[in-house]
Amino acid sequence: MCRSVAEKWDNQWKQLYAEVVTSGLCTGCAGCVVACPYDVLSYDDREGVYKPFHIEEELGPGNCGHGEKGCTYCTRACPRFREWEPAIDNFLFGRPRRVEEVEGVSKDIILTRATDPEIHQKGQDGGLVSAILLWALDKGYIDSALVSYLEGDGSSWKAVPGVARTREEILAAAGSRYTYSANTMAYKEAFESGASKMALVGMSCQSSVPPIMLERKAGKPSKRFALNIGLLCSKTFDDSIFEELFEAKYGLKKQDMVKMNIKGVFQIWMKNGDYHEINLKECHAWTREGCKMCPDFAAEHADISTGGIGAFNDWTLTIVRTPIGREIIIKMLEDGTIEGRPGDDDPGAIALLRKLSRVSRKRWPETAVAEPRLMPPPKPKPEAAAPAPA
């Protein structure tokens, strides 16, 4: 059940540390770090850790002096703490999701792609996300975007959070990484540069941060997110996958890679023009720790959820969830910035969306709150036909 309006919220880092950070539920979204008004939470993105930690020594890593005095911002901002899913569903959509809405509440499911050739080429699966950011920046919906870039010259393939304020910066952030970047961590840089209408482009876990911050009143950062774009995500991989699998087994060095994608297999394009496919089962051992219990494949709490699944490689499956999401997509279709087609043109993509959403929801442990495990029962198998009489 969702907490009542009258219920006093007195949960602090002590509870968050025990119930989320050290229990396996923490996805590394960094919402707690962004919301902390005292800067006593930091973030470890080294060697596949991707978790928040408390930097004050007085009460140890599992408690907080400010929390003992009544500060609760970190737990308010955590999209895996207590009854987070029904709280966000009710806040965004005015109702709990129905059991059959395994991929979350939505208004429309369509296929879209950018019409600008440069955006289409540089973007992933049709360039929709880059097109949205550029359009929203031009029309004044946003003044910056929290995105990910590749560290340094890109040859390390380590994804790092950053801020995009121009066309060049937005296009530089285009493309998929498949290793983790807590894009929320770019909030401080954006805020210090004067941004007040930020777009967040984040994986499923991150896209739950802005609405849970608003629902639980987690301070001023929550009011500066103007647009929330979620990326369909079944998992990300530890950075070590490059050396320990791609290079050690296949001789593929990360500094020689130019592009990657997942379409049933892990696809890798090399600078010399070679193309390679690696079975996803081989990659399983490098699944990032923070993904193993995440129940959200479909970025269920974004304004617009996007992903390149389905039969058409240059179209993006686009799930419109909120009024602002619908407003933006409609206006972009009307002015020709993007083109669209019905989602029913690719029924396999919608079936896969729901299948992968079910798979992710099964990860949520029985020791945690029940709602993220709810889903419709499997369809009964057809009975075998009776043998014909002899």
N, C-alpha and C positions, 0 to 999 in steps of 0.2 A: 504493500500500500504506500501511496505518497504521503509525505508528512503533511500535517495540517498546517494552516496558516498560523495558528496560535502556538504551535510547537516551538520551543526554544531550541535554536541550533547552537550547541556548545561543543561541537566536535572540532578537534584541532590536530596538529601534526602527529601527536602521539597516537591518535586513532588511525590516521591515514597511513602512518608508517606500518602499523601492525596489520591493518585490514587490506591494504592495497600494495604498498611499496614492497613489502617483504613476503607477500602471500602468493605472488605470481599473477595477480590481477593487473599490475601496473603495466601499461603499454608504452610508457615513456613519452606521453604526449606533452608534458611540461606545463600543463595548465596551472598546476600548483605553483610553479616557479614564477610564471607570469603574474599571478595574482598576489604573490607575497609582497606586502607593502614595506617590509623591513629588510628585504634583501638578505635573508638568512637561509634561503634555499638556493642551492646551485644545481648544476646539471652535469652529469658525467656521460660523455658520448665517446669515450675511449674504449677501444677493443671490444666493441659490441655490447657495452653495458647499457647505455641509453636509459638512465634513471636519475630521478632527483635525489639530492641528499642534503642534510642539514649541516650547516657549517659552524654553528656555535658549539663550543666544547663543554659549556657549563653543565648541561643536563644530558649530554651524550647524543648519539645520532638519532635515537628514537623518541626524543621529547624536545619541546621548544619553550623557552622562557616566555616568549610573547604569547604562545598558546596557553600557557598556564595563567596568563593575565587576561585571557579572554579573546585573543585573536583567532578567528576561524576561517580566514580567507582561503587557505590551502584546501580544506575539505570542501568548501563551497564550490571551488573551481575544478574539482576532480570528477571526470566523467566515468569513473568506475567505483565511486564511493556510495555505498548504501543504495537506495532505490533510484538510481540515476536514469534508467531507461524510461519508466513511466513518468518520471518528473519532466523529462525533456519532451516526451510525446505530448503530454497534456499542455505543456507550455507552448510548443510550436503549433500543434494541430487542434488543440481544444478538446482532445479526447484520447483515451488510450487506444493503441493499435488493436485491430481485430486479429484474431489468431491466424487467419490466413494471410495477413500482411507480413509475410516472413521477411521481405526485403524492405520493410518500413512503409510509412504512409507516404503516398505520392499523389500528385495532381495529374501528371502526364508522364508517359514514357515514350520518347521519340528517338529518332536517329538524326544527328546533325553533323555538319562539318563547316569549316571556314571557307569562304569564297575567295579570300585574298590568297593568291598562289604562294607568296612567301610564308604566310602564317601556316597554310596547309602543309607546306613542305617541311618547315622547321618543327612544327608541332607533332604530337603523338596522335595517331589514329584520327586524323582529320583536323587537328589543331583547334578544337573547340575552346579549351581552357584559355589558351593564349588569346583567342579572339574575344572571349568574354572580358578578360582583363583589359585589353586594349580599348574595347568599346566602352566599358564602364569607366575607365580613366578619362576617356575623351568626353563622355557625357556628364562627368562630375559625380557619378555614383560613388567613386572611390578616389583616394589621392595616393594610394600606395598598395602594394600587395606583398604579403608574406609568402615567400616561395622557397625553393631550394635551388642551389647551384652546385656545380662540381668544384671541389676544393682546388685551389691553385690553378694550374693550367688544364685541369680536367683529367690528366693521365692517371690520377690515383683512384678515380671513380668513387671517391668518398663524397657523399652528399652532405651539404651544410646549409643551414638556414640563411636567408638573406632577404633584402628588401628590393623590390622592383618599383621604379617610379617613372620609367620612360619606356618607349617602344623597344629600344635596344636591350634594356635590362629584362623586359618581359620575354622577348624572344630568346635571350641567352639562357633563360631558366626553362625553356621548353624541353620536352622529352622526359622519359621515365628513367629512374635510377635502379629501383628494386633493392637498394639498401636504404637505411632509415635516416630521415632528417626531421627533427622536431621543429617544423617551420614556425610554430608559435614562439620559439625563442628569438625570432627576429623582431618581435614586438617592441622591445626596448629601443633598438636602433631606429625603428620607424617612428616611435613616439618622440624620441629625442630630436628627430629631424623635423618635427612639427606635424606629423601625420595625425589625422583625427578620424578618417574614414577608410579603414583598412579592409582589404580583402584577404581572407585566409584561404590558401590553397593547401589542403592537407589530406593525409590519409584518413581512413574512416575514423580511427580513434581520435584524431585531432579535430575532426569536424564536429564532434560532440562538445568541444570545449566552449565555444562562444555561447551556445544556448544554455548549457548548464550554469555558466557564470551569470548569465542574465536571470535565469530562473531562481538561483539561490542568492542573488545579489552579492556577487563576489568582487565588488569594488569598481573603480573607474575603468580598468581595461575592458570590461565587458561591453561598455558603451561605445567603444571605438572600433568595433568590428561591424562593418557595414555590409559585407557580402561574404558568404561562406560556401566555398566550392570544395566538395569532397571527391576523393579519388577512390573508385572501387578497389578493394585491397583484400586479398586472402592471406597474404603474409609478406614480410620483407625478409631479407637475408643478412646474416652477419657479414661484415666487410671481409672477413677472412676467406669467404667463398672464392674470391679471386685467386689467391695464392694456393689454397688447399685443394681446390677442385678444378677450376678452369685452367690454371697454369700447370699444376702438378700432374693432372691426368691427361689434359688435352693440349698442353703447350700453348694455351691462349693467354698472352700477357695483357694485363689490363691497360697498359700504356699504348697498346696497339689496337684497342677497341674503339669504335666510333659510335655505335648504337646498340641498344638491346631492347628486347620486348619479350612478353610472354603471351603466347598463343597456343596453349596446350603443351608447349615445350618452351624451354628457355632459348630464345633466339639471340645470336650475337653476330654483329657485323664488324669486320676488321678493316683497318686502314688500307690494306692491300686489295680490298674487294672481296675477300673470302667471306663466306657465310656459314655459320655453324648452328646446329640444333643440339641441345642437351636435354635429356629426359628429366622432367621435373622431380621424379622420384629420387634421382641422384642428388638433387639439391636439398632434399628434405632435412638432412642432418645439419644444415646450416641455417635452419629457420631461426629467426631472431627470438630470443627468450620472451620479449614482450608481446609477441604475436600468438603465442601458443594457447592462450585462454581468451583471446579477443573474439567476441561473438558477432562483430559487425563487419560483414563483407561490403555492404552496399552503401556505406557512408550515410546512414539512415537519418542523420540529423543536420545534413547540409541544406542550403537553399537549393543547390543544384548538385546532383551526384553524377559523375561521369566515368566512363571506362570503355576501353577498346575490346569488348568481348563480342563475339558473334561472327557472322560470315563475311562481313564487309570490313576489310582492313583499314579503309580510309574514312570510315564513319564512326562517330562516337555514340555509344548508347548513353542517352541523356535522361535522367530522372529528375523531373521538376517537382519540388516538394512544397515550397512556400510561395506566398503572394509575390515577394520581391523576386524570387527566382523565375516565376512565370512572367512577370512584367518584363524582365530583362530579355528572356528568350523570345517572347512575342515581338518586342521592339526590334531585336536583332534580325528576326525572320522578316519582318515588315520592311526594314531598310536594306535587306540583302546582304548584311554582314555575314550571316550564316545561311545555309540552306538546310531544309529538313525534309524528312519523310516519316511516315508512321512507324512506330515501333513494331507493329504487326508485320511490316515488310521482312523482319528477321525474327520469326517466332523462336528460333533456336537460341537467340541472344537472351530473350526474356526468360526462356526456360532455364538457361544456364545461370542467369542472375539469381533466380529463385533456388536453384540447386545449390549454388555456392553459398547463398545466404543460409540455407539450412545446415550445410556443413559447418559453417562458422559458428552458428548458434549452438551446435552440439558441443563446442569446446568449453562453454561456460560451465564452471564447476558446480556441483550440487551443494557444495558448502557455502556458496554465495547466494544472494537474493535470487528468487526464482524467475522473475520476468524475462530475462534474456534467454532463457531456455525454452520459452513457450513457442510452439509452432504447431501447425496442423499435423494430424497423424498421417502416416504414409498411406497412399492410396492402396486399397486391397488388391492383391494380385488376382487376375482373372482366373476363375476356376477352369481346370482342364476339362475339355470336352469329353463326354462319356464315349467309350468305344462303341463303334457301330456293331449291331448284333450280327452274329455269324450267319 
